[in-house]
Structure formats: structure tokens, C-alpha cells
Amino acid sequence: MPLVLTDADVRTLFDWRSAIAELRKAYALPYSPAMFPPRTMARGDGLWLRTLSGVNPHAGLMGAKLIAASIRNRRASYLISLFDQESTQLVALVDGASITGFRTAATSALAADALAPARPLAVGVIGSGFEARMHLRALSSIRQMTGVRVFSPNPANRERFAQELADTGVPIASADSGRAAAAGADLVICAARSHDESPTLMGDWLEATATVISIGSTLPEQREIDTSVVARASVIVADVVEEVAHDTGDMLAARRAGIDFEPRLMALADVVADPTRVGKYDGFRIYKSVGAALQDLTIAAMCVTRAREGSFGTELPAAIVPVLK
């Protein structure tokens, strides 16, 4: 029978190293664009419903993530459905709230591992919320860090960030500005947008060999990194190239500023399949993410497999019965 996994189930079943390993396998496999079509967005008055669907080449499953959001009420629900590719039977319904944060951070860690210098990293973090915490946990599971400097506007939030991540063993210090957080960093994680959608990271703050992880501008109206960051980057690695190029506020702003970035765009899948592809790019590098169905389906499938092995989750009393077509 189909399995239902709650957010609590997902949190119990998830671990960073396994998630990153599963994503590495998934991104290394060949797949066609038709297997992961562009996301769709239905919009109403202060409402939107986003759909990310795909046929996973790695886990033998296909499915979709739905995000229902009421912007005016500051509420959102996340649902992932998984179907068996052979029988088309519904395998599971998974609460995707934590998976969304987990998969974003795990994929960013995968990208950072390929793009950042092969040494213990000095890290700057802009943002102190859920995504920022998840990114640091993901990165700490596969890379050593010499230290972290974190900036967000509220000093109390920066202190809470350091306390909650003390178990990673990484020294974490508070920075009083985004510039201070980025200064001297090998890797800068942008995980927060300003209230007025003005950029939170500027190009002249960055070291010449830094790597930037940018996850916060996924819609045309959203901004995170300044056009000067895009202009200076030697290469821009994207989880979904077309969506990053044409649907994110940061890249739309760069295009309006006359910055020809598309020759420097590269797919994350190509980098994972052959990490040497980025070796020729000597300047600083950007990984820009909008989120992808491949990520959601891979992490959800991992959790469902573990749930079956460990008797987690709740079986539905009825099935969605496939029909002969």
C-alpha cells in the first residue's frame, strides 16, 4: 500500500552524507530535458501553486512536488508524490517541507565540493535561518572548515546560529556586515534575501578565488547577489540552466545591465560527471540554484527506502489503482 511520510519521519530518516552521495549518483547519470520539464507556476491573488515533476533516472521512480503558498497569510505546504516507473503504482506521499531545505543544502554541498578549493575552507554565511543552518550542516558533513563568519541583521539571530551549530565542531564567529562575512572567505553561502529584494552580496567583497553559493533568488521578482558578482564570475554553475538564466531576478538584472553571462553558464550535471571541466576557470565561481525535481525525488526516494526497511511511516488504507490504457 502507499506509504505516507510526515515531516517528523523525514527528519528521522535523513542524513547528510547519504543524501549527498545519492545526489552525486543521480547527477552523474545521463537524462534528457524531457525527463525534467520546466516548473510551472499557477498564480492567484496572493497565492501560487508551483509544480516540479520528473522521471528520476536513479531511483526507478517518477513523481512531482507541489508547493501551495498563500503569500498574504505567510503559509506554504509541500507535498511529494512518488510513482513506480514500471507499474505506475503510487508508492508514497511525502511531506516535502524539510526535504526542500535538505535537498537544497545537500546539492549546494555537492556543488561546493566540486567548485571550492581542495583544502579546509574559510566560510562566510549571509543569513542565519533554516536554509543557512542546513547549508552549514551539509557542508560540514563532507568538507573541513577552518572557521565560519555569519552575518544577518539581528545579532541575537547570529548568536543563536552559532549556538545551534556548535555540535558541528566548526568555530563560528559573528560578523557585523555582509562585507565582513565575505572578507577572506574561500566559500560564501548566500541564504537570505533582504526585505526590499536588494542584493545582499557585492562583487568587490569577494576574494579572487572564492566560490559563491546563491540559493535565494528563484523567481523573477527576487534578488540576492548583485550584478557585479555575476560580472566578475569566471563560471556560473546552475542546477537548472534555463531557469537560472531566464527566471531568476539576479540573472534578469544582470541581463538588463548588459552582462553577457550565458557563455559562462554550465550545468551542475556536467560538473558532477566531469569535475575537471571547471579547472580552467581561475576567477571566482558561482553555484546558482533554483531547486530541481531531480533533487526532491532523489531525497524523497532515499527516505522512502529507509522507511520501508525500518517500518517508518503510515500505510494508506486504500491504493490509487493503475488502469490499463
C-alpha positions, 0 to 999 in steps of 0.5 A, a space after each residue: 500500500 502507499 506509504 505516507 511520510 510526515 515531516 517528523 519521519 523525514 527528519 528521522 530518516 535523513 542524513 547528510 552524507 547519504 543524501 549527498 552521495 545519492 545526489 552525486 549518483 543521480 547527477 552523474 547519470 545521463 537524462 534528457 530535458 524531457 525527463 525534467 520539464 520546466 516548473 510551472 507556476 499557477 498564480 492567484 491573488 496572493 497565492 501560487 501553486 508551483 509544480 516540479 515533476 520528473 522521471 528520476 533516472 536513479 531511483 526507478 521512480 517518477 513523481 512531482 512536488 507541489 508547493 501551495 503558498 498563500 503569500 498574504 497569510 505567510 503559509 506554504 505546504 509541500 507535498 511529494 508524490 512518488 510513482 513506480 516507473 514500471 507499474 505506475 503504482 503510487 508508492 508514497 506521499 511525502 511531506 516535502 517541507 524539510 526535504 526542500 531545505 535538505 535537498 537544497 543544502 545537500 546539492 549546494 554541498 555537492 556543488 561546493 565540493 566540486 567548485 571550492 578549493 581542495 583544502 579546509 575552507 574559510 566560510 562566510 554565511 549571509 543569513 542565519 535561518 533554516 536554509 543557512 543552518 542546513 547549508 552549514 550542516 551539509 557542508 560540514 558533513 563532507 568538507 573541513 572548515 577552518 572557521 565560519 563568519 555569519 552575518 544577518 541583521 539581528 545579532 541575537 539571530 547570529 548568536 543563536 546560529 552559532 549556538 545551534 551549530 556548535 555540535 558541528 565542531 566548526 568555530 563560528 564567529 559573528 560578523 557585523 556586515 555582509 562585507 565582513 562575512 565575505 572578507 577572506 572567505 574561500 566559500 560564501 553561502 548566500 541564504 537570505 534575501 533582504 526585505 526590499 529584494 536588494 542584493 545582499 552580496 557585492 562583487 568587490 567583497 569577494 576574494 579572487 578565488 572564492 566560490 559563491 553559493 546563491 540559493 535565494 533568488 528563484 523567481 523573477 521578482 527576487 534578488 540576492 547577489 548583485 550584478 557585479 558578482 555575476 560580472 566578475 564570475 569566471 563560471 556560473 554553475 546552475 542546477 537548472 540552466 534555463 531557469 537560472 538564466 531566464 527566471 531568476 531576478 539576479 540573472 534578469 538584472 544582470 541581463 538588463 545591465 548588459 552582462 553577457 553571462 550565458 557563455 559562462 553558464 554550465 550545468 551542475 550535471 556536467 560538473 558532477 560527471 566531469 569535475 575537471 571541466 571547471 579547472 580552467 576557470 581561475 576567477 571566482 565561481 558561482 553555484 546558482 540554484 533554483 531547486 530541481 525535481 531531480 533533487 526532491 525525488 532523489 531525497 524523497 526516494 532515499 527516505 522512502 527506502 529507509 522507511 520501508 526497511 525500518 517500518 517508518 511511516 503510515 500505510 494508506 488504507 486504500 491504493 490509487 489503482 493503475 488502469 490499463 490504457 
